[in-house]
Amino acid sequence: QVQLVESGGGLVQAGGSLRLSCVASGRTFSQYAMGWFRRAPGKEREFVAGMSRSGRNTYYANSVKGRFTISRDSAKNTAYLQMINLQPEDTALYYCAADLHILTSNADNYDYWGQGTQVTVSS
């Protein structure tokens, strides 16, 4: 079992920045790829960013490329999502997820999920 706990969400003005954290426990952190997803009100969950188990490979949704950066710190068992130049359309509940196999943007492939942290961007 893997437990994931997100934090770092909040209310920010357009153009602002936030850094989300996802602390993992239960298994060796390097055994799983990490992903960030989000669900905006009235919309389906969508992939935001992902990082491979080694940390060498990353993948981003087109809507966040150049603004969001995923990273991981194995010493802290933590994955991060640095978000800059936030826009109102980034408002959503953000989830981190762990995939025991490969880096993917497909939510169905992820094995474990956190409860989410809310990000609200005002215009």
N, CA, C and O atoms as CSV, one atom per row, in Angstrom:
chain,resi,resn,atom,element,x,y,z
A,1,GLN,N,N,0.827,-1.198,0.000
A,1,GLN,CA,C,0.000,0.000,0.000
A,1,GLN,C,C,0.863,1.252,0.000
A,1,GLN,O,O,1.956,1.280,0.566
A,2,VAL,N,N,0.344,2.281,-0.648
A,2,VAL,CA,C,1.011,3.573,-0.692
A,2,VAL,C,C,0.006,4.625,-0.248
A,2,VAL,O,O,-1.132,4.652,-0.717
A,3,GLN,N,N,0.436,5.480,0.650
A,3,GLN,CA,C,-0.402,6.594,1.070
A,3,GLN,C,C,0.197,7.879,0.521
A,3,GLN,O,O,1.408,8.094,0.579
A,4,LEU,N,N,-0.670,8.725,-0.010
A,4,LEU,CA,C,-0.241,9.990,-0.601
A,4,LEU,C,C,-1.016,11.127,0.041
A,4,LEU,O,O,-2.239,11.071,0.162
A,5,VAL,N,N,-0.297,12.151,0.448
A,5,VAL,CA,C,-0.937,13.300,1.081
A,5,VAL,C,C,-0.440,14.573,0.404
A,5,VAL,O,O,0.749,14.891,0.432
A,6,GLU,N,N,-1.373,15.286,-0.198
A,6,GLU,CA,C,-1.038,16.535,-0.875
A,6,GLU,C,C,-1.193,17.722,0.067
A,6,GLU,O,O,-1.945,17.684,1.040
A,7,SER,N,N,-0.456,18.771,-0.259
A,7,SER,CA,C,-0.585,20.040,0.445
A,7,SER,C,C,-0.076,21.142,-0.457
A,7,SER,O,O,0.515,20.883,-1.505
A,8,GLY,N,N,-0.310,22.373,-0.040
A,8,GLY,CA,C,0.234,23.513,-0.767
A,8,GLY,C,C,-0.759,24.282,-1.604
A,8,GLY,O,O,-0.425,25.322,-2.172
A,9,GLY,N,N,-1.985,23.776,-1.685
A,9,GLY,CA,C,-2.988,24.506,-2.443
A,9,GLY,C,C,-3.408,25.783,-1.733
A,9,GLY,O,O,-3.029,26.033,-0.589
A,10,GLY,N,N,-4.192,26.578,-2.428
A,10,GLY,CA,C,-4.670,27.809,-1.836
A,10,GLY,C,C,-5.282,28.730,-2.860
A,10,GLY,O,O,-5.536,28.345,-4.001
A,11,LEU,N,N,-5.513,29.956,-2.431
A,11,LEU,CA,C,-6.083,30.989,-3.293
A,11,LEU,C,C,-4.970,31.930,-3.727
A,11,LEU,O,O,-4.211,32.426,-2.895
A,12,VAL,N,N,-4.874,32.172,-5.011
A,12,VAL,CA,C,-3.830,33.029,-5.548
A,12,VAL,C,C,-4.401,33.865,-6.681
A,12,VAL,O,O,-5.345,33.447,-7.352
A,13,GLN,N,N,-3.843,35.021,-6.892
A,13,GLN,CA,C,-4.279,35.853,-8.003
A,13,GLN,C,C,-3.654,35.378,-9.307
A,13,GLN,O,O,-2.612,34.724,-9.309
A,14,ALA,N,N,-4.293,35.710,-10.396
A,14,ALA,CA,C,-3.750,35.364,-11.707
A,14,ALA,C,C,-2.334,35.924,-11.836
A,14,ALA,O,O,-2.054,37.062,-11.459
A,15,GLY,N,N,-1.455,35.086,-12.382
A,15,GLY,CA,C,-0.059,35.450,-12.486
A,15,GLY,C,C,0.783,35.000,-11.308
A,15,GLY,O,O,2.011,35.087,-11.346
A,16,GLY,N,N,0.140,34.527,-10.278
A,16,GLY,CA,C,0.836,34.089,-9.083
A,16,GLY,C,C,1.382,32.679,-9.193
A,16,GLY,O,O,1.270,32.022,-10.228
A,17,SER,N,N,1.976,32.234,-8.097
A,17,SER,CA,C,2.638,30.927,-8.080
A,17,SER,C,C,2.242,30.138,-6.838
A,17,SER,O,O,1.893,30.702,-5.800
A,18,LEU,N,N,2.306,28.838,-6.974
A,18,LEU,CA,C,2.119,27.924,-5.850
A,18,LEU,C,C,3.011,26.717,-6.066
A,18,LEU,O,O,3.350,26.373,-7.198
A,19,ARG,N,N,3.388,26.079,-4.966
A,19,ARG,CA,C,4.084,24.804,-5.064
A,19,ARG,C,C,3.304,23.764,-4.272
A,19,ARG,O,O,3.111,23.890,-3.063
A,20,LEU,N,N,2.866,22.744,-4.980
A,20,LEU,CA,C,2.164,21.637,-4.344
A,20,LEU,C,C,3.169,20.561,-3.939
A,20,LEU,O,O,4.165,20.320,-4.620
A,21,SER,N,N,2.877,19.937,-2.829
A,21,SER,CA,C,3.713,18.829,-2.352
A,21,SER,C,C,2.860,17.577,-2.202
A,21,SER,O,O,1.660,17.651,-1.938
A,22,CYS,N,N,3.492,16.451,-2.373
A,22,CYS,CA,C,2.823,15.162,-2.211
A,22,CYS,C,C,3.777,14.237,-1.464
A,22,CYS,O,O,4.773,13.776,-2.022
A,23,VAL,N,N,3.468,13.975,-0.215
A,23,VAL,CA,C,4.303,13.102,0.604
A,23,VAL,C,C,3.791,11.678,0.494
A,23,VAL,O,O,2.608,11.407,0.699
A,24,ALA,N,N,4.698,10.779,0.167
A,24,ALA,CA,C,4.347,9.370,-0.020
A,24,ALA,C,C,4.886,8.514,1.116
A,24,ALA,O,O,5.950,8.794,1.668
A,25,SER,N,N,4.148,7.479,1.454
A,25,SER,CA,C,4.610,6.539,2.467
A,25,SER,C,C,4.066,5.158,2.132
A,25,SER,O,O,3.062,5.019,1.434
A,26,GLY,N,N,4.740,4.157,2.637
A,26,GLY,CA,C,4.249,2.798,2.477
A,26,GLY,C,C,5.112,1.911,1.614
A,26,GLY,O,O,5.152,0.700,1.828
A,27,ARG,N,N,5.792,2.469,0.659
A,27,ARG,CA,C,6.696,1.691,-0.190
A,27,ARG,C,C,7.909,2.556,-0.529
A,27,ARG,O,O,7.906,3.767,-0.312
A,28,THR,N,N,8.921,1.924,-1.052
A,28,THR,CA,C,10.097,2.673,-1.477
A,28,THR,C,C,9.713,3.652,-2.577
A,28,THR,O,O,9.167,3.271,-3.612
A,29,PHE,N,N,10.006,4.899,-2.332
A,29,PHE,CA,C,9.544,5.965,-3.208
A,29,PHE,C,C,10.005,5.774,-4.650
A,29,PHE,O,O,9.265,6.075,-5.587
A,30,SER,N,N,11.204,5.283,-4.822
A,30,SER,CA,C,11.754,5.141,-6.167
A,30,SER,C,C,11.098,4.019,-6.971
A,30,SER,O,O,11.420,3.834,-8.145
A,31,GLN,N,N,10.191,3.276,-6.360
A,31,GLN,CA,C,9.534,2.177,-7.050
A,31,GLN,C,C,8.374,2.625,-7.921
A,31,GLN,O,O,7.828,1.817,-8.672
A,32,TYR,N,N,7.990,3.870,-7.841
A,32,TYR,CA,C,6.820,4.262,-8.623
A,32,TYR,C,C,6.982,5.624,-9.281
A,32,TYR,O,O,7.603,6.546,-8.753
A,33,ALA,N,N,6.390,5.690,-10.459
A,33,ALA,CA,C,6.286,6.958,-11.160
A,33,ALA,C,C,5.220,7.808,-10.468
A,33,ALA,O,O,4.285,7.288,-9.859
A,34,MET,N,N,5.381,9.108,-10.577
A,34,MET,CA,C,4.450,10.031,-9.928
A,34,MET,C,C,3.745,10.887,-10.970
A,34,MET,O,O,4.333,11.286,-11.976
A,35,GLY,N,N,2.497,11.153,-10.711
A,35,GLY,CA,C,1.740,12.009,-11.604
A,35,GLY,C,C,0.907,13.012,-10.824
A,35,GLY,O,O,0.539,12.790,-9.671
A,36,TRP,N,N,0.625,14.110,-11.484
A,36,TRP,CA,C,-0.317,15.102,-10.962
A,36,TRP,C,C,-1.487,15.209,-11.933
A,36,TRP,O,O,-1.306,15.280,-13.149
A,37,PHE,N,N,-2.681,15.220,-11.370
A,37,PHE,CA,C,-3.901,15.372,-12.136
A,37,PHE,C,C,-4.723,16.484,-11.506
A,37,PHE,O,O,-4.445,16.923,-10.390
A,38,ARG,N,N,-5.727,16.931,-12.228
A,38,ARG,CA,C,-6.620,17.933,-11.667
A,38,ARG,C,C,-8.036,17.725,-12.187
A,38,ARG,O,O,-8.267,17.176,-13.264
A,39,ARG,N,N,-8.975,18.194,-11.361
A,39,ARG,CA,C,-10.374,18.158,-11.771
A,39,ARG,C,C,-10.991,19.506,-11.491
A,39,ARG,O,O,-11.108,19.926,-10.339
A,40,ALA,N,N,-11.382,20.176,-12.546
A,40,ALA,CA,C,-12.038,21.478,-12.404
A,40,ALA,C,C,-13.540,21.269,-12.259
A,40,ALA,O,O,-14.067,20.243,-12.689
A,41,PRO,N,N,-14.228,22.225,-11.661
A,41,PRO,CA,C,-15.686,22.093,-11.491
A,41,PRO,C,C,-16.380,21.848,-12.822
A,41,PRO,O,O,-16.189,22.596,-13.781
A,42,GLY,N,N,-17.178,20.804,-12.873
A,42,GLY,CA,C,-17.934,20.500,-14.066
A,42,GLY,C,C,-17.132,19.857,-15.181
A,42,GLY,O,O,-17.648,19.666,-16.282
A,43,LYS,N,N,-15.895,19.524,-14.918
A,43,LYS,CA,C,-15.053,18.921,-15.950
A,43,LYS,C,C,-14.509,17.577,-15.486
A,43,LYS,O,O,-14.546,17.245,-14.301
A,44,GLU,N,N,-14.011,16.822,-16.437
A,44,GLU,CA,C,-13.419,15.544,-16.101
A,44,GLU,C,C,-11.996,15.741,-15.569
A,44,GLU,O,O,-11.348,16.761,-15.806
A,45,ARG,N,N,-11.550,14.735,-14.854
A,45,ARG,CA,C,-10.174,14.751,-14.376
A,45,ARG,C,C,-9.213,14.740,-15.563
A,45,ARG,O,O,-9.436,14.036,-16.547
A,46,GLU,N,N,-8.149,15.523,-15.461
A,46,GLU,CA,C,-7.184,15.562,-16.553
A,46,GLU,C,C,-5.762,15.459,-16.020
A,46,GLU,O,O,-5.451,15.881,-14.906
A,47,PHE,N,N,-4.919,14.883,-16.858
A,47,PHE,CA,C,-3.507,14.755,-16.548
A,47,PHE,C,C,-2.848,16.126,-16.610
A,47,PHE,O,O,-3.158,16.934,-17.486
A,48,VAL,N,N,-1.941,16.383,-15.678
A,48,VAL,CA,C,-1.205,17.640,-15.649
A,48,VAL,C,C,0.283,17.410,-15.922
A,48,VAL,O,O,0.859,18.016,-16.826
A,49,ALA,N,N,0.891,16.534,-15.134
A,49,ALA,CA,C,2.331,16.301,-15.272
A,49,ALA,C,C,2.681,14.957,-14.668
A,49,ALA,O,O,1.985,14.456,-13.786
A,50,GLY,N,N,3.779,14.373,-15.158
A,50,GLY,CA,C,4.234,13.094,-14.621
A,50,GLY,C,C,5.743,12.993,-14.661
A,50,GLY,O,O,6.407,13.640,-15.471
A,51,MET,N,N,6.273,12.170,-13.774
A,51,MET,CA,C,7.714,11.960,-13.711
A,51,MET,C,C,7.985,10.471,-13.509
A,51,MET,O,O,7.295,9.799,-12.742
A,52,SER,N,N,8.982,9.978,-14.195
A,52,SER,CA,C,9.323,8.559,-14.105
A,52,SER,C,C,9.918,8.216,-12.736
A,52,SER,O,O,10.210,9.095,-11.925
A,53,ARG,N,N,10.086,6.924,-12.510
A,53,ARG,CA,C,10.615,6.471,-11.228
A,53,ARG,C,C,12.003,7.024,-10.964
A,53,ARG,O,O,12.338,7.373,-9.832
A,54,SER,N,N,12.801,7.101,-12.004
A,54,SER,CA,C,14.165,7.590,-11.843
A,54,SER,C,C,14.240,9.103,-11.732
A,54,SER,O,O,15.216,9.660,-11.231
A,55,GLY,N,N,13.186,9.756,-12.211
A,55,GLY,CA,C,13.198,11.212,-12.247
A,55,GLY,C,C,13.793,11.769,-13.523
A,55,GLY,O,O,13.818,12.984,-13.720
A,56,ARG,N,N,14.270,10.895,-14.390
A,56,ARG,CA,C,14.934,11.375,-15.606
A,56,ARG,C,C,13.950,11.818,-16.679
A,56,ARG,O,O,14.282,12.640,-17.534
A,57,ASN,N,N,12.746,11.276,-16.632
A,57,ASN,CA,C,11.768,11.590,-17.678
A,57,ASN,C,C,10.558,12.301,-17.090
A,57,ASN,O,O,10.049,11.930,-16.032
A,58,THR,N,N,10.115,13.318,-17.789
A,58,THR,CA,C,8.918,14.051,-17.387
A,58,THR,C,C,7.999,14.215,-18.587
A,58,THR,O,O,8.410,14.095,-19.741
A,59,TYR,N,N,6.756,14.490,-18.275
A,59,TYR,CA,C,5.747,14.632,-19.323
A,59,TYR,C,C,4.706,15.622,-18.821
A,59,TYR,O,O,4.270,15.549,-17.672
A,60,TYR,N,N,4.310,16.554,-19.695
A,60,TYR,CA,C,3.379,17.599,-19.294
A,60,TYR,C,C,2.207,17.701,-20.267
A,60,TYR,O,O,2.333,17.418,-21.458
A,61,ALA,N,N,1.085,18.106,-19.730
A,61,ALA,CA,C,-0.034,18.468,-20.590
A,61,ALA,C,C,0.333,19.755,-21.318
A,61,ALA,O,O,1.046,20.599,-20.775
A,62,ASN,N,N,-0.148,19.902,-22.528
A,62,ASN,CA,C,0.184,21.094,-23.319
A,62,ASN,C,C,-0.253,22.378,-22.618
A,62,ASN,O,O,0.387,23.421,-22.755
A,63,SER,N,N,-1.324,22.294,-21.884
A,63,SER,CA,C,-1.871,23.494,-21.244
A,63,SER,C,C,-0.987,24.045,-20.131
A,63,SER,O,O,-1.149,25.195,-19.722
A,64,VAL,N,N,-0.054,23.234,-19.639
A,64,VAL,CA,C,0.783,23.703,-18.524
A,64,VAL,C,C,2.269,23.757,-18.877
A,64,VAL,O,O,3.082,24.187,-18.059
A,65,LYS,N,N,2.622,23.336,-20.054
A,65,LYS,CA,C,4.035,23.360,-20.444
A,65,LYS,C,C,4.609,24.765,-20.335
A,65,LYS,O,O,3.997,25.742,-20.765
A,66,GLY,N,N,5.785,24.840,-19.757
A,66,GLY,CA,C,6.429,26.131,-19.595
A,66,GLY,C,C,6.003,26.875,-18.349
A,66,GLY,O,O,6.620,27.875,-17.981
A,67,ARG,N,N,4.943,26.397,-17.686
A,67,ARG,CA,C,4.464,27.056,-16.467
A,67,ARG,C,C,4.570,26.148,-15.243
A,67,ARG,O,O,4.814,26.632,-14.138
A,68,PHE,N,N,4.391,24.864,-15.422
A,68,PHE,CA,C,4.423,23.906,-14.317
A,68,PHE,C,C,5.670,23.044,-14.436
A,68,PHE,O,O,6.119,22.709,-15.532
A,69,THR,N,N,6.216,22.695,-13.277
A,69,THR,CA,C,7.382,21.816,-13.238
A,69,THR,C,C,7.188,20.759,-12.166
A,69,THR,O,O,6.927,21.071,-11.004
A,70,ILE,N,N,7.319,19.516,-12.568
A,70,ILE,CA,C,7.225,18.411,-11.618
A,70,ILE,C,C,8.626,18.009,-11.184
A,70,ILE,O,O,9.565,18.036,-11.980
A,71,SER,N,N,8.757,17.644,-9.938
A,71,SER,CA,C,10.043,17.183,-9.427
A,71,SER,C,C,9.799,16.199,-8.290
A,71,SER,O,O,8.673,16.043,-7.816
A,72,ARG,N,N,10.861,15.543,-7.865
A,72,ARG,CA,C,10.729,14.601,-6.755
A,72,ARG,C,C,12.012,14.596,-5.942
A,72,ARG,O,O,13.109,14.780,-6.468
A,73,ASP,N,N,11.842,14.380,-4.651
A,73,ASP,CA,C,12.969,14.317,-3.732
A,73,ASP,C,C,12.867,12.983,-2.997
A,73,ASP,O,O,12.044,12.817,-2.098
A,74,SER,N,N,13.703,12.049,-3.389
A,74,SER,CA,C,13.621,10.712,-2.796
A,74,SER,C,C,13.983,10.711,-1.320
A,74,SER,O,O,13.472,9.894,-0.554
A,75,ALA,N,N,14.843,11.605,-0.925
A,75,ALA,CA,C,15.234,11.672,0.488
A,75,ALA,C,C,14.052,12.063,1.367
A,75,ALA,O,O,14.000,11.717,2.547
A,76,LYS,N,N,13.108,12.787,0.780
A,76,LYS,CA,C,11.935,13.239,1.532
A,76,LYS,C,C,10.668,12.491,1.142
A,76,LYS,O,O,9.589,12.776,1.661
A,77,ASN,N,N,10.799,11.532,0.227
A,77,ASN,CA,C,9.621,10.799,-0.262
A,77,ASN,C,C,8.518,11.750,-0.717
A,77,ASN,O,O,7.341,11.548,-0.421
A,78,THR,N,N,8.915,12.769,-1.428
A,78,THR,CA,C,7.979,13.830,-1.787
A,78,THR,C,C,8.090,14.184,-3.266
A,78,THR,O,O,9.182,14.290,-3.825
A,79,ALA,N,N,6.947,14.359,-3.865
A,79,ALA,CA,C,6.866,14.888,-5.218
A,79,ALA,C,C,6.313,16.304,-5.137
A,79,ALA,O,O,5.533,16.637,-4.246
A,80,TYR,N,N,6.734,17.119,-6.081
A,80,TYR,CA,C,6.332,18.528,-6.087
A,80,TYR,C,C,5.750,18.899,-7.441
A,80,TYR,O,O,6.046,18.283,-8.466
A,81,LEU,N,N,4.916,19.923,-7.407
A,81,LEU,CA,C,4.443,20.544,-8.637
A,81,LEU,C,C,4.568,22.047,-8.437
A,81,LEU,O,O,3.768,22.672,-7.740
A,82,GLN,N,N,5.582,22.603,-9.060
A,82,GLN,CA,C,5.773,24.052,-9.019
A,82,GLN,C,C,4.942,24.673,-10.130
A,82,GLN,O,O,5.061,24.291,-11.294
A,83,MET,N,N,4.109,25.624,-9.769
A,83,MET,CA,C,3.205,26.250,-10.736
A,83,MET,C,C,3.450,27.748,-10.736
A,83,MET,O,O,3.376,28.398,-9.693
A,84,ILE,N,N,3.737,28.288,-11.898
A,84,ILE,CA,C,3.932,29.728,-12.024
A,84,ILE,C,C,2.945,30.281,-13.042
A,84,ILE,O,O,2.345,29.531,-13.811
A,85,ASN,N,N,2.785,31.585,-13.040
A,85,ASN,CA,C,1.878,32.244,-13.981
A,85,ASN,C,C,0.509,31.549,-13.997
A,85,ASN,O,O,-0.031,31.234,-15.058
A,86,LEU,N,N,-0.022,31.324,-12.825
A,86,LEU,CA,C,-1.316,30.645,-12.727
A,86,LEU,C,C,-2.420,31.498,-13.324
A,86,LEU,O,O,-2.400,32.726,-13.238
A,87,GLN,N,N,-3.375,30.823,-13.925
A,87,GLN,CA,C,-4.500,31.472,-14.574
A,87,GLN,C,C,-5.806,30.929,-14.000
A,87,GLN,O,O,-5.824,29.838,-13.429
A,88,PRO,N,N,-6.892,31.675,-14.146
A,88,PRO,CA,C,-8.169,31.196,-13.608
A,88,PRO,C,C,-8.546,29.802,-14.111
A,88,PRO,O,O,-9.187,29.042,-13.385
A,89,GLU,N,N,-8.166,29.460,-15.313
A,89,GLU,CA,C,-8.494,28.132,-15.845
A,89,GLU,C,C,-7.700,27.015,-15.176
A,89,GLU,O,O,-7.968,25.837,-15.412
A,90,ASP,N,N,-6.718,27.381,-14.339
A,90,ASP,CA,C,-5.986,26.371,-13.575
A,90,ASP,C,C,-6.712,26.008,-12.278
A,90,ASP,O,O,-6.289,25.101,-11.562
A,91,THR,N,N,-7.790,26.705,-11.980
A,91,THR,CA,C,-8.561,26.418,-10.772
A,91,THR,C,C,-9.098,24.996,-10.827
A,91,THR,O,O,-9.794,24.616,-11.768
A,92,ALA,N,N,-8.764,24.219,-9.806
A,92,ALA,CA,C,-9.168,22.811,-9.783
A,92,ALA,C,C,-8.729,22.179,-8.474
A,92,ALA,O,O,-7.985,22.769,-7.690
A,93,LEU,N,N,-9.208,20.971,-8.263
A,93,LEU,CA,C,-8.696,20.122,-7.189
A,93,LEU,C,C,-7.555,19.306,-7.781
A,93,LEU,O,O,-7.740,18.572,-8.752
A,94,TYR,N,N,-6.390,19.442,-7.194
A,94,TYR,CA,C,-5.196,18.784,-7.720
A,94,TYR,C,C,-4.877,17.534,-6.904
A,94,TYR,O,O,-4.857,17.554,-5.673
A,95,TYR,N,N,-4.629,16.456,-7.627
A,95,TYR,CA,C,-4.331,15.171,-7.008
A,95,TYR,C,C,-2.945,14.697,-7.426
A,95,TYR,O,O,-2.528,14.911,-8.564
A,96,CYS,N,N,-2.244,14.063,-6.521
A,96,CYS,CA,C,-1.067,13.323,-6.940
A,96,CYS,C,C,-1.415,11.837,-6.955
A,96,CYS,O,O,-2.318,11.382,-6.253
A,97,ALA,N,N,-0.678,11.106,-7.766
A,97,ALA,CA,C,-0.936,9.686,-7.941
A,97,ALA,C,C,0.367,8.949,-8.159
A,97,ALA,O,O,1.343,9.515,-8.653
A,98,ALA,N,N,0.375,7.679,-7.784
A,98,ALA,CA,C,1.560,6.845,-7.923
A,98,ALA,C,C,1.269,5.667,-8.829
A,98,ALA,O,O,0.242,5.001,-8.699
A,99,ASP,N,N,2.179,5.422,-9.741
A,99,ASP,CA,C,2.063,4.314,-10.695
A,99,ASP,C,C,3.249,3.382,-10.478
A,99,ASP,O,O,4.403,3.793,-10.595
A,100,LEU,N,N,2.958,2.141,-10.164
A,100,LEU,CA,C,4.021,1.190,-9.857
A,100,LEU,C,C,4.736,0.658,-11.089
A,100,LEU,O,O,5.652,-0.157,-10.980
A,101,HIS,N,N,4.322,1.113,-12.244
A,101,HIS,CA,C,4.908,0.537,-13.458
A,101,HIS,C,C,5.642,1.574,-14.285
A,101,HIS,O,O,6.869,1.648,-14.227
A,102,ILE,N,N,4.925,2.369,-15.047
A,102,ILE,CA,C,5.599,3.287,-15.956
A,102,ILE,C,C,4.978,4.668,-15.864
A,102,ILE,O,O,3.886,4.848,-15.327
A,103,LEU,N,N,5.696,5.630,-16.398
A,103,LEU,CA,C,5.178,6.979,-16.507
A,103,LEU,C,C,4.099,7.020,-17.588
A,103,LEU,O,O,4.334,6.591,-18.717
A,104,THR,N,N,2.947,7.521,-17.253
A,104,THR,CA,C,1.855,7.567,-18.205
A,104,THR,C,C,0.935,8.726,-17.863
A,104,THR,O,O,0.899,9.194,-16.725
A,105,SER,N,N,0.195,9.182,-18.863
A,105,SER,CA,C,-0.794,10.226,-18.630
A,105,SER,C,C,-2.190,9.644,-18.411
A,105,SER,O,O,-3.153,10.378,-18.192
A,106,ASN,N,N,-2.284,8.322,-18.473
A,106,ASN,CA,C,-3.569,7.653,-18.334
A,106,ASN,C,C,-3.887,7.432,-16.859
A,106,ASN,O,O,-3.204,6.664,-16.181
A,107,ALA,N,N,-4.904,8.094,-16.371
A,107,ALA,CA,C,-5.253,8.005,-14.952
A,107,ALA,C,C,-5.604,6.581,-14.540
A,107,ALA,O,O,-5.392,6.201,-13.388
A,108,ASP,N,N,-6.127,5.805,-15.450
A,108,ASP,CA,C,-6.532,4.434,-15.112
A,108,ASP,C,C,-5.352,3.554,-14.738
A,108,ASP,O,O,-5.521,2.531,-14.074
A,109,ASN,N,N,-4.170,3.947,-15.157
A,109,ASN,CA,C,-2.979,3.141,-14.883
A,109,ASN,C,C,-2.398,3.383,-13.495
A,109,ASN,O,O,-1.578,2.601,-13.014
A,110,TYR,N,N,-2.824,4.462,-12.858
A,110,TYR,CA,C,-2.252,4.794,-11.561
A,110,TYR,C,C,-2.886,3.962,-10.467
A,110,TYR,O,O,-4.089,3.702,-10.462
A,111,ASP,N,N,-2.035,3.554,-9.539
A,111,ASP,CA,C,-2.457,2.597,-8.526
A,111,ASP,C,C,-2.940,3.250,-7.235
A,111,ASP,O,O,-3.809,2.712,-6.549
A,112,TYR,N,N,-2.380,4.400,-6.911
A,112,TYR,CA,C,-2.712,5.050,-5.643
A,112,TYR,C,C,-2.939,6.538,-5.861
A,112,TYR,O,O,-2.311,7.165,-6.714
A,113,TRP,N,N,-3.855,7.088,-5.065
A,113,TRP,CA,C,-4.234,8.486,-5.201
A,113,TRP,C,C,-4.304,9.164,-3.848
A,113,TRP,O,O,-4.648,8.554,-2.836
A,114,GLY,N,N,-3.964,10.460,-3.862
A,114,GLY,CA,C,-4.175,11.262,-2.673
A,114,GLY,C,C,-5.586,11.818,-2.655
A,114,GLY,O,O,-6.387,11.552,-3.551
A,115,GLN,N,N,-5.874,12.587,-1.632
A,115,GLN,CA,C,-7.215,13.156,-1.461
A,115,GLN,C,C,-7.387,14.468,-2.203
A,115,GLN,O,O,-8.514,14.913,-2.424
A,116,GLY,N,N,-6.300,15.083,-2.585
A,116,GLY,CA,C,-6.381,16.308,-3.364
A,116,GLY,C,C,-6.161,17.561,-2.537
A,116,GLY,O,O,-6.384,17.581,-1.327
A,117,THR,N,N,-5.720,18.602,-3.220
A,117,THR,CA,C,-5.562,19.921,-2.610
A,117,THR,C,C,-6.121,20.951,-3.582
A,117,THR,O,O,-5.856,20.896,-4.783
A,118,GLN,N,N,-6.892,21.882,-3.055
A,118,GLN,CA,C,-7.615,22.828,-3.899
A,118,GLN,C,C,-6.732,24.004,-4.288
A,118,GLN,O,O,-6.064,24.607,-3.448
A,119,VAL,N,N,-6.742,24.315,-5.568
A,119,VAL,CA,C,-6.073,25.503,-6.092
A,119,VAL,C,C,-7.136,26.390,-6.716
A,119,VAL,O,O,-7.885,25.956,-7.591
A,120,THR,N,N,-7.197,27.625,-6.266
A,120,THR,CA,C,-8.153,28.582,-6.795
A,120,THR,C,C,-7.402,29.827,-7.247
A,120,THR,O,O,-6.664,30.440,-6.475
A,121,VAL,N,N,-7.602,30.187,-8.507
A,121,VAL,CA,C,-6.912,31.333,-9.085
A,121,VAL,C,C,-7.957,32.390,-9.425
A,121,VAL,O,O,-8.868,32.148,-10.217
A,122,SER,N,N,-7.815,33.541,-8.826
A,122,SER,CA,C,-8.759,34.636,-9.079
A,122,SER,C,C,-8.229,35.542,-10.178
A,122,SER,O,O,-7.021,35.707,-10.353
A,123,SER,N,N,-9.161,36.118,-10.907
A,123,SER,CA,C,-8.773,36.991,-12.036
A,123,SER,C,C,-8.617,38.432,-11.594
A,123,SER,O,O,-8.297,39.297,-12.409
